[in-house]
Amino acid sequence: MSSAAARPASSSRPRYVPYRAAGARAALRHLGASRAERGAQQRSAAAPMARLRKAGLPVLPGQSHVLPVMAGDVHLRRRISEALLEPHGISVQPIDDPTVPRGGERLRITPSPRRTETRRRALVEALVEVRSRLGRGEVSLAARPRPHRDAQEVTDMLANVDALLLARWQFGFTVAFHIVFPAFSIGLASYLMVLEGLWLATGRQVFIDLFRYWIKIFAIGFAMGVVSGLVMSYQFGTNWSVYADKTGPVLGPLMAYEVLSAFFLEAGFLGVMLFGMTKVGPRLHFLATLMVAVGTFFSAFWILSVNSWMQTPQGYATNDAGQFVPADWWAIVFNPSFPYRLVHMVLAAYLTTALVVGAVGAWHLLRDRTNEGARTMFSMAMWMLAVVAPLQILAGDAHGLNTLEHQPTKVMAMEGHYRSHPDGAPLILFGLPDQEAGTVRYAVEVPKLSSLILKHGLDEPLKGLDSVPRENWPPVPVVFWSFRVMVGLGMLMLLLGCLSLLARYKGKLYQWAALHRFALAMGPAGFVAVVAGWITTEVGRQPFTVYGLLRTAESASPLHAPAVAASLTAFVLVYFAVFGMGTVYILHLMAKSPHRGERGIEPGAPIRTAGITPAPSVDRDRTLHPAE
């Protein structure tokens, strides 16, 4: 009796293969089929595979139950699954392999745990249908009605969110949270320097009272700025290790210069500034305040040099490892966009501080118009606003022209110019940018005004995004609206400054309640404008981390999405809890009215740590004797 005859009939056992990573030959041996049967089934299996290859779908040999489909876009993957494959009872899972380069991800297409011939043919039909629909574009996929999602489907969808997207959200959240504190600290440090200088020059008590009032707020804001920025450096090693490796030889020294020349300067004199008013002479204390203000400026100098190099890289070379290495440090530090960005950011910091000081002064003037401290701070803030707001508009215009020269796609996104305008481009005031269709719907525009602003001529041509490959387009809706938020708030700042000049001319600066309410409402506007400007700058640079040289998708670490999601959730909870409480405490301090004889920061007892007991510093009337 042959071995084939000794086996039970093939019809007596179920015709399916358990869901496991087995090749076609191993699966056929599991069925116990004869050589003839195996040949017939292999030919049957080869026919669908040939059809898949003919449709342009890649197939891995030896894994007939796993059919990878190239699809790096997580949103496209979701549409494929929901619109085309799920109606066939077919599930889609991304292959969990962090070594696969971004943009080359594959999908594991599984018909069911029981791979019957019917399911196999249904899978082939579905994949061929996917291929045909993809050939007609993504719009046809998006137009298909989506099935109802239950809670488990939503959970699965969140689990498949791209790790790159989560890493971008995490860095964007931490930077947006962090940037408001340095912007406030830069302006407030200079304001404190001016207050103390005026006190030394004039001897007026109101200036030292205001110095002591605002130094408590400065101390808390400075501390929150330092702490909120610490995690950003760690993210370079965790979420953006490829970026750190590629740009480290250029950007690493610049970050070190910021620590050595700026942060150490701030930290070295900060203690004297905060606690040394009664310990050192007035002039030495003023020197400490001056050094802290200078330190905050140099900190902005180096950080903006780093960021500007990412926008307009110059003075670099590349080595065999693909890293950017310095070739000309002067060109790296003073890259083409750096001077414009430095002036624009420092003026933004001064405006932010002026708006906050003006809002606090307006709040207390609404309660008591005779308060000398409130009158002085409100007057100083309105002078700063009236002078700096027009300068900021001029600096912003120069910065925009520089951006048009070196980053034209960013300006195209800011202006909403999806198409080129050879005879003069309109200024789109408002509208709804449609990234897929490449147009701004319901646009409210002024003909040829954009060409006048950017090229100083009504009929000057301006290129649009249709001249740029679509894969290099930034997210236009985000950039379009963040730019308008920034510009709109800038116009309101200019209006407030002009109204303050009018009130000052009429002698009603401290009596015009409507002006005070307007200034109070504009208190947070500086922070919002700074964040909107940062979004415009950074999102407009996409899809690159180093403009035109290193893509964001190529800069991220090979991490899994759940790991990034966990850290992002932790950051959100901790940031809102810790810095939310700090912000509430700052508002509590601002709500207190400035008064004559204001007391600054006073260290509580014990004031020393030397010796075996702090009792002498706790109770100065008590004297310790050996007999005790």
URSULZI-V737034 format. One record per backbone hydrogen bond with DSSP energy under -1.0 kcal/mol. CO is the residue of the C=O (numbers start at 0). NH is the residue of the N-H. If there is no record, write none. Layout:
co: <CO CO>
nh: <NH NH>
This chain:
co: <1 8 9 13 17 19 22 23 24 25 26 27 33 34 35 36 37 38 39 40 41 42 44 45 46 47 48 49 50 51 52 59 62 72 73 74 75 76 77 78 79 79 80 84 84 85 90 92 94 96 100 104 105 107 109 113 115 116 117 118 119 120 121 122 123 124 125 126 127 128 129 130 133 137 138 140 149 150 151 152 153 154 155 157 161 162 163 164 165 166 167 168 169 170 171 172 173 174 177 177 178 179 180 181 182 183 184 185 186 187 188 189 190 191 192 193 194 195 196 197 198 204 205 206 207 208 209 210 213 214 215 216 217 218 219 220 221 222 223 224 230 233 234 234 238 239 240 241 242 243 245 246 246 247 250 251 252 253 254 255 256 257 257 258 261 262 263 264 265 268 269 270 271 275 280 281 282 283 284 285 286 287 288 289 290 291 292 293 294 295 296 297 298 299 300 301 302 303 304 305 306 307 309 314 314 316 318 322 324 327 328 329 334 336 337 338 339 340 341 342 343 344 345 346 347 348 349 350 351 352 353 354 355 356 357 358 359 360 361 363 367 370 371 372 373 374 375 376 377 378 379 380 381 382 383 384 387 388 389 390 391 392 393 394 395 396 397 398 399 400 401 402 406 407 408 409 410 411 411 415 416 417 420 424 426 429 431 433 433 438 440 443 443 445 445 447 448 449 450 450 461 463 464 468 469 473 474 475 476 477 478 479 480 481 482 483 484 485 486 487 488 489 490 491 492 493 494 495 496 497 498 499 500 501 502 507 510 511 512 513 514 515 516 517 519 521 523 524 525 526 527 528 529 530 531 532 533 534 535 538 540 542 545 545 549 549 551 554 556 559 560 561 562 563 564 565 566 567 568 569 570 571 572 573 574 576 577 578 579 580 581 582 583 584 585 586 613 614 618 624>
nh: <5 11 12 15 19 21 26 27 28 29 30 32 37 38 39 40 41 42 43 44 45 46 48 49 50 51 52 53 54 56 55 62 65 76 77 78 79 80 81 82 83 84 85 87 89 88 109 107 96 99 103 70 94 92 90 115 119 120 121 122 123 124 125 126 127 128 129 130 131 132 133 134 136 141 142 143 153 154 155 156 157 158 159 160 165 166 167 168 169 170 171 172 173 174 175 176 177 178 180 181 182 183 184 185 186 187 188 189 190 191 192 193 194 195 196 197 198 199 200 201 202 208 209 210 211 212 213 214 217 218 219 220 221 222 223 224 225 226 227 228 234 237 238 239 556 243 244 245 246 247 323 249 250 251 254 255 256 257 258 259 260 261 262 263 265 266 267 268 269 272 273 274 275 279 284 285 286 287 288 289 290 291 292 293 294 295 296 297 298 299 300 301 302 303 304 305 306 307 308 309 310 311 546 326 327 324 321 318 316 331 332 333 337 340 341 342 343 344 345 346 347 348 349 350 351 352 353 354 355 356 357 358 359 360 361 362 363 364 365 367 370 374 375 376 377 378 379 380 381 382 383 384 385 386 387 388 391 392 393 394 395 396 397 398 399 400 401 402 403 404 405 406 410 411 412 413 414 415 416 417 464 465 461 450 445 443 440 437 438 433 431 428 429 426 448 451 452 453 454 456 420 466 467 471 472 475 478 479 480 481 482 483 484 485 486 487 488 489 490 491 492 493 494 495 496 497 498 499 500 501 502 503 504 505 507 511 512 515 516 517 518 519 520 521 522 524 527 528 529 530 531 532 533 534 535 536 537 538 539 541 543 551 548 549 544 545 554 242 558 563 564 565 566 567 568 569 570 571 572 573 574 575 576 577 578 580 581 582 583 584 585 586 587 588 589 590 617 618 621 627>
